[in-house]
Amino acid sequence: MNDYISILKKDLLDVIDNLIKNNIVNQDFKKDNLTIDYLSKSKQGEVSTNLFILLNSQLNKNDYDLRKNIHKNIINFEYVKKIEITKVGFINIFFEEDFIIKKLFFLLSHPNNYGNNVSGNNDKINIEFVSANPTGPLHIAHIRGAVLGDALASILQATGHKVTREYYVNDAGSQINILGNSLYKRYQQIFGVKIEISPEEYPGEYLIPIAKLIADSDNDKWLKIKEVERKKFFEGFAIKELVKSIKLDLKSINISFDQFTYESTIVENKIIDKVFSILKDKDLLYEGFLEKPKGDDSADWEPRKQLLFRSSNFTDDRDRPFKKVGGEWTYFANDAAYHYDKYLRNYTHLINIWGADHIGYINRMKSLTEVISDNPKYLEVYVCQIVRLIKDKNFLKMSKREGNFITLNEIVKKVGKDPLRYFMISSKSETPMDFDMDKVIEKNKDNPVFYCQYAYARASSVINKSKTFKEFKNFKNKFNEFDYSLLSKYEWEIILKLLSWPYLLNQTSLFKQPHRITNYLEDLSSSFHSFWNMGKEDQSLRMLDLENTKKTLTKLLWIESFRIVVKRAFTIIGIEAYENM
């Protein structure tokens, strides 16, 4: 990668390797503990590293002058101007200005793909997310995983991975039977049949318009059809219309999928039989009895002989049922078949994004995927904790089964796509989230998405205003007039942050944490807003100085760089960059 942090880190790691090779530092030195941090608005350097502290704790030679030799090694880096090793042991580093400027010009020359890299080696990755049962519209519980999955896919694509976004449709099982029956009752009601939908069914009004579609097309035809045929039709029609609705809802927040895989297809293709053979050949299936589940206080529980998967041989705490007492495959068995199907499609790696209610399911599935792939890291699972919806300062209680939930579509209409997407990835997915529908639409500095978009709009206003003056119309082609000596320390700090974007993007991809991008955007926007406000008080800091063409050209170049980086970050997390707000 072409960013200064990656270059510095690579060279520091080379220093460590040489010390290890010469037996000056322990062989088990933990390179991953190396850090490089900003020194914001400091005269003590531009970045700081803990290299000396780490090395000093791992020395094999007591007589080795680490301070002297580390200083000698780093100062020899052609792009390092000087270094200072503090009493505590942090190494503060100053860069050669020409080195930084070259990186800035590279940024300006790559406006559409700055930060993208090929570190992923074109690895084929499947990201499965949302995968909500097609029994009703999407709601707040699904949004977090949807945005996380989509953002993560974009991040991985930007770092050289070949990504498939996949939705798994659970169109088999008892919930589909219940769905079909609930829809049929809505259809009956249209023709005056006095029938109620029970609490165990799906009483939500979202089934009424679907029932009307059938009534408009077929009139009362299905009241006279035999149950077997009618049952099949209503289940299929419900799934088709609800999946269509799900796709439209996701489109409203700019999410689309490369593939929809249906459970019924997996069953029809008898992929589960192949999984069964694999597990049997490896002696990982047996007839046995399970212990009473933890937390089950029922007095009538009896152990039943079942076909069990030896998941406790891997990461799971107990073995899991693979086939029911009656001979039917378990839900886990069908899910195992689906994951084997993905394996057969030659994915290098699988990523699943699940809701908090699936935490207990992770280890058994990772055990299964390890068996079929011979890779304990083949499957990664990220859990999205619950999102509590707040409206008018009150928490909203929702239940799909009871039909009293707020749909994704309703939330989008209320708050808009951008705030919704931004907030859903602004914190770690494993942390519970409170989503205040009133606060996220406020246009003030306390609303981070507005704060960041407004910074971009401000920068755009400067660029657009500059175009009204002939001296600045072609400023992007005037790299040779860039003069760093005309920049303030505040501007230099912003430039350094901008040039860290490739490293930040790669780290975000490596750790699969999209919230790093929102944190970066907020920090960068804060620096820009602060500088903007300083210009109101200090004439020398204003962004357009018509009496000093060279100074203005220099400022315009870094401001345009700011726009490029912010827009790239916005694009990856799926929000808009507005030039006017």
C-alpha positions as CSV (number, residue, x, y, z in Angstrom):
1,M,0.0,0.0,0.0
2,N,1.1,3.5,-0.7
3,D,0.2,5.2,2.6
4,Y,2.8,6.5,5.0
5,I,1.7,4.4,8.0
6,S,1.9,1.1,6.1
7,I,5.3,2.1,4.8
8,L,6.5,3.0,8.3
9,K,5.0,-0.1,9.8
10,K,6.7,-2.4,7.3
11,D,10.1,-0.8,7.9
12,L,9.7,-1.0,11.7
13,L,8.8,-4.7,11.4
14,D,11.9,-5.2,9.3
15,V,13.9,-3.7,12.2
16,I,12.3,-6.1,14.6
17,D,13.0,-9.1,12.3
18,N,16.7,-8.2,12.1
19,L,16.9,-7.9,15.9
20,I,15.3,-11.3,16.2
21,K,17.6,-12.8,13.6
22,N,20.6,-11.5,15.5
23,N,19.3,-12.9,18.8
24,I,19.1,-9.5,20.3
25,V,15.3,-9.8,20.9
26,N,13.4,-12.9,21.9
27,Q,12.2,-15.2,19.2
28,D,8.6,-15.1,20.5
29,F,8.4,-11.3,20.2
30,K,4.7,-10.3,19.6
31,K,4.8,-8.1,16.5
32,D,1.0,-7.6,16.6
33,N,1.5,-5.4,19.7
34,L,3.3,-2.7,17.6
35,T,1.2,0.5,17.4
36,I,1.5,3.7,15.4
37,D,-0.6,6.7,16.7
38,Y,-1.1,10.3,15.8
39,L,0.4,13.1,17.8
40,S,-2.4,15.6,17.2
41,K,-1.2,19.3,17.1
42,S,2.0,18.3,18.8
43,K,5.5,19.7,18.4
44,Q,6.9,16.4,19.6
45,G,6.4,14.7,16.2
46,E,3.7,13.6,13.8
47,V,3.3,10.0,14.8
48,S,4.4,7.9,17.8
49,T,5.2,4.2,18.1
50,N,5.6,1.9,21.1
51,L,8.5,0.0,19.4
52,F,11.2,0.9,21.9
53,I,9.0,-0.1,24.9
54,L,8.2,-3.5,23.3
55,L,11.8,-4.2,22.4
56,N,13.2,-3.1,25.7
57,S,11.0,-5.7,27.5
58,Q,12.3,-8.5,25.2
59,L,16.0,-7.9,25.1
60,N,18.4,-10.9,25.3
61,K,21.5,-8.8,25.7
62,N,21.8,-6.5,28.7
63,D,24.7,-4.6,27.2
64,Y,22.9,-3.7,24.0
65,D,22.4,0.0,23.6
66,L,18.8,-0.2,22.3
67,R,18.1,3.5,22.4
68,K,21.2,4.4,20.2
69,N,20.6,1.6,17.7
70,I,16.9,2.1,17.3
71,H,17.6,5.8,16.7
72,K,20.2,4.9,14.1
73,N,17.9,2.4,12.3
74,I,14.8,4.7,12.1
75,I,16.7,7.9,11.2
76,N,18.1,6.1,8.2
77,F,14.6,5.7,6.7
78,E,14.7,8.1,3.8
79,Y,11.3,9.6,4.6
80,V,12.1,10.3,8.3
81,K,13.3,13.8,9.1
82,K,14.1,13.2,12.8
83,I,13.0,11.1,15.8
84,E,12.8,11.6,19.5
85,I,12.7,8.8,22.1
86,T,10.8,10.0,25.2
87,K,11.8,9.1,28.8
88,V,8.8,6.7,28.9
89,G,10.0,5.0,25.7
90,F,7.7,6.2,23.0
91,I,9.4,7.0,19.7
92,N,8.1,10.3,18.2
93,I,8.7,10.5,14.4
94,F,8.8,13.6,12.1
95,F,8.5,13.0,8.4
96,E,10.2,14.7,5.5
97,E,7.7,17.1,4.0
98,D,8.5,16.1,0.4
99,F,7.6,12.5,1.3
100,I,4.2,13.5,2.6
101,I,3.5,15.8,-0.3
102,K,4.2,13.0,-2.8
103,K,1.6,10.9,-1.0
104,L,-0.9,13.8,-1.2
105,F,-0.3,14.1,-4.9
106,F,-0.9,10.4,-5.3
107,L,-4.2,10.8,-3.4
108,L,-5.3,13.6,-5.8
109,S,-4.4,11.5,-8.8
110,H,-6.7,8.6,-7.7
111,P,-10.0,10.3,-6.7
112,N,-12.2,7.2,-7.5
113,N,-10.2,4.4,-5.8
114,Y,-7.9,6.0,-3.3
115,G,-7.2,3.5,-0.5
116,N,-8.3,0.5,-2.5
117,N,-5.8,-2.4,-2.5
118,V,-5.3,-6.0,-3.5
119,S,-4.4,-7.4,-0.1
120,G,-7.4,-9.8,-0.3
121,N,-5.7,-11.7,-3.2
122,N,-9.1,-12.0,-4.9
123,D,-10.2,-14.5,-2.2
124,K,-13.7,-15.7,-2.8
125,I,-15.8,-14.8,0.3
126,N,-19.5,-15.4,0.9
127,I,-21.3,-13.0,3.3
128,E,-24.7,-14.2,4.4
129,F,-26.7,-11.6,6.2
130,V,-30.3,-10.6,7.0
131,S,-31.8,-14.1,6.0
132,A,-35.0,-13.2,8.0
133,N,-37.7,-15.8,7.7
134,P,-40.1,-14.7,4.9
135,T,-43.0,-14.5,7.3
136,G,-43.4,-10.7,7.4
137,P,-41.7,-7.4,6.5
138,L,-38.3,-6.5,7.8
139,H,-38.1,-4.4,11.0
140,I,-35.6,-2.8,13.3
141,A,-34.2,-6.1,14.5
142,H,-33.0,-6.9,11.0
143,I,-31.6,-3.5,10.0
144,R,-28.4,-3.6,12.0
145,G,-27.3,-6.9,10.4
146,A,-28.4,-5.7,7.0
147,V,-26.3,-2.6,7.1
148,L,-23.3,-4.3,8.8
149,G,-23.3,-7.1,6.1
150,D,-23.5,-4.6,3.2
151,A,-20.8,-2.3,4.6
152,L,-18.5,-5.2,5.3
153,A,-19.0,-6.5,1.8
154,S,-18.0,-3.2,0.4
155,I,-15.0,-2.9,2.6
156,L,-13.8,-6.4,1.6
157,Q,-14.3,-5.6,-2.1
158,A,-12.3,-2.4,-1.7
159,T,-9.4,-4.5,-0.3
160,G,-9.2,-7.0,-3.0
161,H,-11.7,-9.7,-2.1
162,K,-14.3,-11.2,-4.4
163,V,-17.5,-11.0,-2.4
164,T,-20.9,-12.6,-2.8
165,R,-23.8,-11.1,-0.8
166,E,-26.2,-13.9,0.0
167,Y,-29.7,-14.1,1.5
168,Y,-30.8,-17.5,2.8
169,V,-34.6,-18.0,2.5
170,N,-36.0,-20.4,5.1
171,D,-39.0,-21.4,3.0
172,A,-39.5,-24.8,4.7
173,G,-40.7,-25.9,8.1
174,S,-43.6,-25.3,10.4
175,Q,-43.4,-21.5,10.2
176,I,-44.2,-21.6,6.5
177,N,-47.2,-23.8,7.2
178,I,-48.4,-21.3,9.7
179,L,-47.8,-18.4,7.3
180,G,-49.8,-20.1,4.5
181,N,-52.7,-20.8,6.8
182,S,-52.6,-17.2,8.1
183,L,-52.8,-15.8,4.6
184,Y,-55.6,-18.2,3.7
185,K,-57.6,-16.9,6.7
186,R,-57.1,-13.3,5.5
187,Y,-58.3,-14.4,2.1
188,Q,-61.4,-16.0,3.6
189,Q,-62.2,-12.8,5.5
190,I,-62.3,-10.9,2.2
191,F,-65.3,-13.1,1.2
192,G,-67.1,-12.7,4.5
193,V,-66.0,-15.9,6.2
194,K,-66.1,-15.3,10.0
195,I,-62.7,-16.6,11.1
196,E,-60.1,-15.4,13.5
197,I,-56.3,-15.6,13.3
198,S,-55.0,-17.2,16.5
199,P,-52.1,-15.7,18.6
200,E,-49.9,-18.6,17.4
201,E,-50.3,-17.5,13.7
202,Y,-49.3,-14.2,12.0
203,P,-52.0,-11.6,12.7
204,G,-50.2,-8.6,11.2
205,E,-52.2,-6.6,8.7
206,Y,-49.3,-6.9,6.1
207,L,-51.0,-10.2,4.9
208,I,-54.2,-8.4,4.0
209,P,-52.9,-6.7,0.7
210,I,-51.4,-10.1,-0.3
211,A,-54.7,-11.8,0.2
212,K,-56.4,-9.1,-1.9
213,L,-54.0,-9.8,-4.8
214,I,-55.2,-13.4,-4.8
215,A,-58.8,-12.3,-4.5
216,D,-58.5,-9.8,-7.3
217,S,-56.9,-12.5,-9.6
218,D,-58.9,-15.6,-8.6
219,N,-62.0,-14.3,-7.0
220,D,-63.3,-17.0,-4.5
221,K,-61.8,-19.9,-6.4
222,W,-59.6,-21.1,-3.5
223,L,-62.6,-21.5,-1.1
224,K,-63.6,-24.5,-3.3
225,I,-60.2,-26.1,-3.8
226,K,-59.0,-29.2,-1.9
227,E,-56.8,-28.5,1.1
228,V,-53.6,-30.1,-0.3
229,E,-53.6,-27.9,-3.4
230,R,-54.7,-24.8,-1.6
231,K,-52.1,-25.2,1.1
232,K,-49.3,-25.5,-1.4
233,F,-50.5,-22.4,-3.3
234,F,-50.9,-20.1,-0.3
235,E,-47.6,-21.0,1.1
236,G,-45.8,-20.4,-2.2
237,F,-47.7,-17.2,-2.9
238,A,-46.9,-15.8,0.6
239,I,-43.2,-16.5,0.2
240,K,-43.0,-15.0,-3.3
241,E,-44.7,-11.8,-2.3
242,L,-42.9,-11.4,1.1
243,V,-39.5,-12.0,-0.5
244,K,-40.5,-9.4,-3.1
245,S,-41.4,-7.0,-0.3
246,I,-38.1,-7.7,1.5
247,K,-36.1,-6.9,-1.6
248,L,-38.0,-3.6,-2.0
249,D,-37.4,-2.7,1.7
250,L,-33.7,-3.4,1.4
251,K,-33.5,-1.4,-1.8
252,S,-34.7,1.6,0.1
253,I,-31.5,1.6,2.1
254,N,-29.4,0.7,-1.0
255,I,-28.9,-3.0,-0.2
256,S,-29.1,-5.7,-2.8
257,F,-28.0,-9.3,-2.9
258,D,-26.1,-11.2,-5.5
259,Q,-27.8,-14.5,-4.6
260,F,-31.0,-15.7,-2.9
261,T,-30.7,-19.4,-1.8
262,Y,-33.9,-21.2,-0.8
263,E,-33.9,-23.9,1.8
264,S,-36.4,-25.9,-0.3
265,T,-33.9,-26.1,-3.1
266,I,-31.3,-27.4,-0.7
267,V,-33.7,-30.1,0.5
268,E,-34.8,-31.0,-3.0
269,N,-31.2,-31.5,-4.1
270,K,-30.7,-33.8,-1.2
271,I,-27.5,-32.1,-0.2
272,I,-28.1,-33.2,3.4
273,D,-27.5,-36.8,2.3
274,K,-23.9,-35.8,1.2
275,V,-23.3,-34.1,4.6
276,F,-24.6,-37.2,6.4
277,S,-22.2,-39.4,4.4
278,I,-19.2,-37.2,5.3
279,L,-20.0,-37.1,9.0
280,K,-20.7,-40.9,9.0
281,D,-17.4,-41.7,7.3
282,K,-15.5,-39.6,9.9
283,D,-17.4,-41.3,12.7
284,L,-18.9,-38.1,13.9
285,L,-22.5,-39.4,14.1
286,Y,-23.9,-41.8,16.7
287,E,-27.1,-42.9,18.3
288,G,-27.2,-41.5,21.8
289,F,-29.1,-39.7,24.5
290,L,-28.8,-36.0,25.3
291,E,-28.7,-34.6,28.8
292,K,-31.5,-32.4,30.0
293,P,-31.0,-28.9,28.5
294,K,-29.6,-26.2,30.8
295,G,-32.3,-24.1,32.3
296,D,-35.1,-26.7,31.6
297,D,-37.0,-27.1,34.8
298,S,-39.8,-29.2,33.5
299,A,-40.5,-32.4,35.5
300,D,-41.7,-34.4,32.5
301,W,-38.5,-34.3,30.5
302,E,-37.3,-37.7,29.3
303,P,-34.1,-38.6,27.5
304,R,-34.8,-39.8,23.9
305,K,-32.5,-41.7,21.7
306,Q,-31.4,-39.6,18.7
307,L,-28.8,-39.3,16.0
308,L,-26.2,-37.0,17.3
309,F,-23.3,-35.0,15.8
310,R,-20.1,-35.1,17.9
311,S,-19.8,-31.3,18.0
312,S,-18.1,-31.5,21.4
313,N,-15.1,-32.9,19.6
314,F,-14.5,-29.4,18.4
315,T,-15.6,-26.1,19.9
316,D,-19.1,-26.9,21.2
317,D,-19.9,-27.7,24.8
318,R,-22.2,-30.7,23.9
319,D,-23.2,-32.9,21.0
320,R,-26.1,-31.8,18.9
321,P,-29.2,-33.6,17.4
322,F,-28.8,-34.3,13.7
323,K,-32.0,-36.3,13.2
324,K,-35.2,-36.2,15.3
325,V,-36.7,-39.2,17.1
326,G,-39.2,-39.6,14.3
327,G,-36.5,-39.7,11.6
328,E,-36.9,-36.1,10.4
329,W,-33.8,-34.0,9.9
330,T,-33.3,-31.3,12.5
331,Y,-33.0,-27.6,11.7
332,F,-29.3,-27.9,12.4
333,A,-29.0,-30.7,9.8
334,N,-30.7,-28.6,7.1
335,D,-28.5,-25.6,8.0
336,A,-25.4,-27.9,7.8
337,A,-26.5,-28.9,4.2
338,Y,-26.8,-25.2,3.3
339,H,-23.3,-24.5,4.5
340,Y,-22.0,-27.5,2.7
341,D,-23.7,-26.1,-0.5
342,K,-21.7,-22.9,0.0
343,Y,-18.5,-25.0,0.4
344,L,-19.3,-26.8,-2.9
345,R,-19.4,-23.3,-4.5
346,N,-15.7,-23.0,-3.8
347,Y,-15.7,-20.1,-1.4
348,T,-12.4,-19.4,0.4
349,H,-14.1,-18.1,3.4
350,L,-17.7,-17.8,4.9
351,I,-19.0,-15.0,7.0
352,N,-22.4,-15.1,8.7
353,I,-24.1,-12.2,10.4
354,W,-26.7,-13.4,12.9
355,G,-29.0,-11.9,15.5
356,A,-28.3,-12.1,19.2
357,D,-30.8,-15.0,19.5
358,H,-28.4,-17.2,17.5
359,I,-25.4,-17.0,19.9
360,G,-25.9,-20.5,21.2
361,Y,-25.8,-21.8,17.6
362,I,-22.4,-20.5,16.7
363,N,-20.1,-23.3,18.0
364,R,-22.1,-26.2,16.5
365,M,-22.0,-24.5,13.1
366,K,-18.3,-23.7,13.3
367,S,-17.7,-27.3,14.3
368,L,-19.6,-28.5,11.3
369,T,-17.9,-26.2,8.8
370,E,-14.5,-27.2,10.2
371,V,-15.4,-30.8,9.4
372,I,-16.5,-30.2,5.8
373,S,-13.6,-27.8,5.0
374,D,-10.8,-29.1,7.2
375,N,-10.3,-25.5,8.3
376,P,-11.2,-24.3,11.8
377,K,-11.4,-20.7,10.6
378,Y,-13.5,-21.4,7.5
379,L,-16.6,-19.8,9.1
380,E,-16.7,-16.5,10.9
381,V,-19.8,-15.4,12.7
382,Y,-20.6,-11.9,13.8
383,V,-23.5,-11.3,16.1
384,C,-25.6,-8.2,16.1
385,Q,-27.0,-7.3,19.5
386,I,-30.5,-6.0,19.9
387,V,-31.6,-2.5,18.8
388,R,-34.1,-0.7,21.0
389,L,-36.2,1.8,19.2
390,I,-37.0,5.1,20.9
391,K,-39.8,7.4,19.8
392,D,-40.9,10.4,21.8
393,K,-38.5,9.4,24.5
394,N,-40.2,6.0,25.0
395,F,-39.0,2.5,24.1
396,L,-41.2,0.8,21.6
397,K,-42.2,-2.8,22.3
398,M,-42.5,-4.9,19.2
399,S,-43.6,-8.4,18.3
400,K,-43.8,-9.9,14.8
401,R,-46.1,-12.6,16.0
402,E,-48.5,-10.1,17.6
403,G,-48.3,-7.8,14.5
404,N,-47.3,-4.7,16.5
405,F,-43.9,-3.9,15.0
406,I,-42.5,-0.9,13.0
407,T,-41.2,-2.0,9.6
408,L,-37.9,-1.0,8.0
409,N,-39.9,0.9,5.4
410,E,-41.6,3.0,8.1
411,I,-38.3,3.8,9.8
412,V,-36.7,4.9,6.5
413,K,-39.6,7.2,5.8
414,K,-39.2,8.7,9.2
415,V,-35.4,9.2,9.5
416,G,-34.0,8.6,6.0
417,K,-31.5,6.2,4.6
418,D,-28.3,7.9,5.5
419,P,-28.8,8.4,9.3
420,L,-30.2,4.8,9.5
421,R,-27.1,3.3,7.8
422,Y,-24.6,5.4,9.6
423,F,-25.9,4.8,13.1
424,M,-26.3,1.0,12.5
425,I,-22.5,0.6,12.0
426,S,-21.3,3.4,14.3
427,S,-20.6,1.0,17.2
428,K,-19.4,-2.6,17.6
429,S,-22.1,-5.0,16.5
430,E,-21.9,-7.0,19.7
431,T,-22.9,-3.9,21.8
432,P,-26.6,-3.3,22.3
433,M,-27.9,-0.1,20.6
434,D,-30.6,2.4,21.5
435,F,-31.8,4.1,18.3
436,D,-33.6,7.4,18.9
437,M,-35.7,8.2,15.9
438,D,-36.1,11.8,16.9
439,K,-32.4,12.6,17.6
440,V,-31.0,11.0,14.4
441,I,-32.8,13.5,12.2
442,E,-31.6,16.6,14.1
443,K,-29.4,18.8,12.1
444,N,-26.7,19.8,14.6
445,K,-23.2,19.0,15.7
446,D,-24.4,16.3,18.1
447,N,-25.7,14.3,15.1
448,P,-22.6,12.6,13.7
449,V,-23.9,11.8,10.2
450,F,-25.1,15.4,9.7
451,Y,-21.8,16.6,11.2
452,C,-19.8,14.6,8.7
453,Q,-22.0,15.4,5.7
454,Y,-21.9,19.1,6.6
455,A,-18.1,19.0,6.6
456,Y,-18.1,17.6,3.1
457,A,-20.7,20.3,2.0
458,R,-18.5,23.0,3.5
459,A,-15.4,21.8,1.7
460,S,-17.5,21.6,-1.5
461,S,-18.6,25.2,-1.1
462,V,-15.0,26.3,-1.1
463,I,-14.1,24.3,-4.2
464,N,-17.3,25.5,-6.0
465,K,-16.7,29.1,-5.1
466,S,-13.0,28.9,-6.2
467,K,-14.2,27.9,-9.7
468,T,-15.8,31.4,-10.1
469,F,-12.2,32.9,-10.2
470,K,-10.2,32.2,-13.4
471,E,-7.0,31.8,-11.3
472,F,-8.3,28.7,-9.7
473,K,-10.4,27.0,-12.4
474,N,-7.7,24.4,-13.1
475,F,-6.2,24.1,-9.7
476,K,-6.2,20.3,-9.7
477,N,-3.5,20.4,-12.4
478,K,-1.2,22.8,-10.5
479,F,0.6,20.4,-8.2
480,N,3.8,22.3,-8.9
481,E,2.5,25.3,-7.1
482,F,1.8,23.4,-3.9
483,D,3.9,25.0,-1.1
484,Y,3.8,23.3,2.3
485,S,5.5,26.2,4.0
486,L,2.2,28.2,3.5
487,L,0.2,25.6,5.5
488,S,-0.6,25.9,9.2
489,K,0.1,23.1,11.6
490,Y,-3.7,22.5,11.7
491,E,-3.8,21.9,7.9
492,W,-0.8,19.6,8.1
493,E,-2.5,17.5,10.7
494,I,-5.6,17.2,8.5
495,I,-3.4,16.1,5.5
496,L,-1.7,13.4,7.7
497,K,-5.2,12.1,8.7
498,L,-6.3,12.0,5.0
499,L,-3.2,10.1,4.0
500,S,-3.9,7.4,6.7
501,W,-7.1,6.4,4.9
502,P,-5.6,3.5,3.0
503,Y,-4.2,2.0,6.3
504,L,-7.5,2.6,8.1
505,L,-9.4,0.9,5.3
506,N,-7.1,-2.1,5.4
507,Q,-7.3,-2.4,9.2
508,T,-11.1,-2.1,9.0
509,S,-11.1,-5.0,6.5
510,L,-8.6,-7.1,8.6
511,F,-10.7,-6.8,11.8
512,K,-14.1,-6.5,10.0
513,Q,-15.2,-3.5,12.1
514,P,-17.0,-0.9,9.9
515,H,-17.4,1.4,12.9
516,R,-13.7,2.3,12.5
517,I,-14.7,4.2,9.4
518,T,-17.4,6.2,11.2
519,N,-14.9,7.0,14.0
520,Y,-12.4,8.1,11.4
521,L,-15.0,10.3,9.6
522,E,-16.0,12.0,12.8
523,D,-12.4,12.7,13.8
524,L,-11.6,14.0,10.3
525,S,-14.7,16.2,10.2
526,S,-14.0,17.6,13.6
527,S,-10.6,18.7,12.5
528,F,-12.1,20.3,9.4
529,H,-14.9,22.2,11.2
530,S,-12.4,23.4,13.8
531,F,-10.1,24.8,11.1
532,W,-13.1,26.4,9.3
533,N,-14.1,28.2,12.5
534,M,-10.6,29.3,13.2
535,G,-10.6,31.0,9.8
536,K,-13.5,33.2,11.0
537,E,-11.2,34.7,13.6
538,D,-7.8,34.5,11.8
539,Q,-7.6,36.0,8.3
540,S,-4.4,34.0,7.6
541,L,-6.3,30.7,8.1
542,R,-9.1,31.5,5.6
543,M,-9.5,29.0,2.8
544,L,-9.8,31.5,0.0
545,D,-7.3,34.4,-0.1
546,L,-7.6,36.2,-3.4
547,E,-4.6,38.4,-2.6
548,N,-2.4,35.3,-2.3
549,T,-2.9,33.0,-5.3
550,K,-0.2,30.4,-4.4
551,K,-1.5,30.1,-0.8
552,T,-5.0,29.6,-2.0
553,L,-3.9,27.0,-4.6
554,T,-2.1,25.1,-1.9
555,K,-5.2,25.1,0.3
556,L,-7.5,24.1,-2.5
557,L,-5.4,21.0,-3.2
558,W,-5.7,19.7,0.3
559,I,-9.4,20.6,0.5
560,E,-10.0,18.6,-2.6
561,S,-8.1,15.8,-1.0
562,F,-10.4,16.0,2.0
563,R,-13.4,15.7,-0.3
564,I,-12.0,12.7,-2.1
565,V,-11.3,10.8,1.1
566,V,-14.6,11.7,2.8
567,K,-16.6,10.7,-0.4
568,R,-14.7,7.4,-0.6
569,A,-15.5,6.6,3.0
570,F,-19.2,7.6,2.5
571,T,-19.4,5.4,-0.6
572,I,-18.1,2.4,1.2
573,I,-20.5,2.7,4.1
574,G,-23.4,3.5,1.8
575,I,-24.3,7.2,2.5
576,E,-24.5,10.2,0.3
577,A,-22.0,13.0,-0.1
578,Y,-24.0,16.2,-0.6
579,E,-22.4,19.4,-2.0
580,N,-25.2,21.5,-0.6
581,M,-26.9,21.3,2.8
